[in-house]
Every structure is written in structure tokens, then in C-alpha cells.
Amino acid sequence: MHYRSATIAFALCLAAGTALAGEHSVPNPQLTPGDALPNLTKAQLCAPDFGNTAHLPQIEVQKKVFNAYGLSSYRASYCEDAEGCVINRLIPVALGGTNDPRNLWPMPKEPKVWGLSAKDQLEQKLHDMVCAGELTPAEAQAAIAGDWISTYQTLIGEPPQD
């Protein structure tokens, strides 16, 4: 096992970062365990055109995900902040994530600390690690699907405070 893989495996065991981050910064694992393309290789994932044809989930799928989380819209319940929520992929397209409802959740754009910006930064870091041969696509998928906040803290550190 690579050193980085062991570090990420350890990060997956940590839950303290998530507890402090706000309960909606990570999806409900019962509703959103993650879903990715099967048997994805490093060569496929690192190809220059990989993911370029990705599209947003259909409106019907987005509504299904909001409903599964007990939300009527992107501005309901915990999404009432000025920014609202967006349907986000737990495993991003850049790591082979799909638009299956098992990979989607209503993620608040706020809080800024553990919101979209931080998750996007981690997605890029994991993609770069796969392309550098430090992780397999499956290891990167498991790292972000397991507990993306703890993985971020392990690989990147604490995000800048706004």
C-alpha cells in the first residue's frame, strides 16, 4: 500500500472533522453512498477529454434527490441561506462519479469553509494524485466518498477562513 493510501485510509477513520463541519457539509451516507464508473483506469481518468461531456443531472433526478433529503427546493430547510443548495456529486466526474441519485446530495453553498470551494479543491488534488500514480482511481473515489472533510484535512490541511 502506498504511503498516501495509508494516510487516506487513516483519514477515513476520522469523524471529528465532519462533526465540527456542520451536518450538511457531507451527505447522508444512507441516501448518498457514492456511485462511480466501474473499472475506471488511470489512463481513462487522466485522458485530456475525460469528463468533458458531463452534464448536470436531469431536473427530475434533482427533484428526487431534494425529496429524498426532505427538501422541497434548493432554498428549503438547511438550504435557506442566501446561496441556497446545489445538487452536488459526492464522487465528482473528474474521479469517475455518476449522476446516479446514490451519488448526489443537496450541498449548501454555505458554509464557505466546508462548502463547494473546499470540495472542489480536494477533487482536483485527488485527480492530480491519481494521474501522478500516487493513488488508484478506486482509492481516490473511496477517499472522497468516505469522509471528504477528513481527507481534505489530511491531504491539504485546514481551509482558509473567509
C-alpha positions in Angstrom: 0.0 0.0 0.0 1.3 3.4 -0.9 2.2 5.8 2.0 -0.5 8.2 0.7 -3.0 5.4 0.6 -2.3 4.5 4.2 -2.7 8.2 5.1 -6.0 8.4 3.3 -7.2 5.1 4.9 -6.4 6.7 8.3 -8.3 9.8 7.4 -11.4 7.8 6.5 -11.4 6.5 10.1 -11.6 10.1 11.5 -15.0 11.5 12.2 -14.2 14.5 14.3 -13.7 16.9 11.4 -17.1 16.1 10.0 -18.8 16.6 13.3 -17.4 20.1 13.6 -18.0 21.0 9.9 -21.8 21.2 10.0 -24.1 18.3 9.4 -25.0 19.2 5.8 -21.4 19.6 4.5 -21.4 15.9 4.0 -24.2 13.8 2.6 -26.3 11.3 4.5 -24.4 8.0 3.7 -27.7 6.1 3.7 -29.0 8.2 0.9 -25.7 9.1 -0.8 -23.1 6.4 -0.5 -21.5 7.4 -3.8 -21.5 5.9 -7.3 -18.8 5.8 -9.9 -18.0 4.2 -13.3 -16.8 0.7 -12.7 -13.3 -0.4 -13.6 -12.1 3.1 -14.4 -8.4 3.1 -15.2 -5.8 5.8 -14.6 -5.3 6.1 -18.4 -9.1 6.8 -18.9 -9.4 9.2 -15.9 -6.3 11.2 -16.9 -7.1 11.5 -20.6 -7.4 15.2 -21.6 -11.0 14.8 -22.7 -12.2 12.8 -19.7 -15.4 14.2 -18.3 -15.8 16.9 -20.9 -19.2 15.6 -21.9 -20.5 15.5 -18.3 -23.9 17.1 -17.8 -25.9 18.1 -14.8 -28.4 15.6 -13.6 -31.8 16.0 -15.2 -34.3 18.2 -13.3 -36.4 15.1 -12.4 -33.4 13.5 -10.8 -32.5 16.6 -8.9 -36.1 16.8 -7.5 -35.9 13.2 -6.5 -32.7 13.9 -4.5 -34.2 17.0 -2.9 -37.2 15.0 -1.9 -35.1 12.1 -0.5 -33.5 14.7 1.8 -36.9 16.0 2.8 -36.4 19.3 0.9 -38.9 20.9 -1.4 -36.4 23.1 -3.2 -32.8 24.5 -3.2 -33.9 27.1 -0.6 -35.8 24.9 1.8 -34.8 23.9 5.4 -31.0 23.9 5.7 -30.7 25.5 2.3 -32.3 28.7 3.3 -29.1 30.7 3.3 -28.7 33.4 0.7 -26.7 31.0 -1.5 -29.1 28.0 -1.1 -28.1 24.5 -2.1 -26.9 22.8 -5.3 -27.1 19.2 -6.2 -23.5 18.0 -5.9 -21.8 14.7 -6.8 -20.1 13.1 -3.9 -17.7 11.4 -6.2 -17.0 14.1 -8.9 -17.0 13.5 -12.6 -13.2 14.1 -12.5 -12.9 10.9 -10.5 -15.5 8.9 -12.4 -18.6 9.9 -10.4 -22.0 9.5 -12.0 -25.3 11.3 -12.0 -27.0 8.3 -10.2 -29.1 9.6 -7.2 -26.8 7.4 -5.0 -24.0 9.9 -5.9 -26.0 13.1 -5.4 -27.0 15.3 -2.5 -28.2 18.9 -1.8 -25.0 20.5 -0.7 -25.2 24.0 0.8 -23.0 26.6 -0.9 -22.6 27.9 2.6 -20.8 27.4 4.9 -17.9 28.8 3.0 -15.3 26.9 5.0 -16.6 23.4 4.1 -18.6 24.3 1.1 -18.2 23.9 -2.7 -14.8 25.7 -2.9 -13.1 23.3 -0.5 -14.6 20.2 -2.0 -13.6 21.4 -5.5 -10.0 21.9 -4.2 -9.9 18.3 -2.8 -11.4 16.9 -6.1 -8.5 18.5 -8.0 -5.9 17.2 -5.5 -7.2 13.6 -5.7 -7.4 13.8 -9.5 -3.8 15.0 -9.7 -2.7 12.2 -7.3 -4.3 9.6 -9.5 -2.6 11.0 -12.6 0.7 11.1 -10.7 0.4 7.4 -9.8 0.0 8.1 -6.1 -3.5 6.6 -5.9 -5.7 4.4 -8.0 -9.0 5.7 -9.2 -10.8 3.4 -6.7 -8.7 4.7 -3.8 -9.4 8.3 -4.7 -13.1 7.5 -5.1 -13.2 5.8 -1.7 -11.3 8.7 0.0 -13.8 11.3 -1.2 -16.9 9.2 -0.6 -15.8 8.0 2.8 -15.3 11.4 4.5 -14.2 14.2 2.2 -13.6 16.7 5.0 -11.2 14.4 6.9 -9.5 13.5 3.6 -9.2 17.3 2.9 -7.6 17.9 6.3 -5.1 15.0 5.8 -4.1 16.0 2.3 -4.4 19.7 2.2 -4.9 21.0 5.8 -7.4 23.4 7.1 -9.2 25.6 4.6 -8.7 29.3 4.7 -11.3 31.1 6.8 -13.3 33.7 5.0 
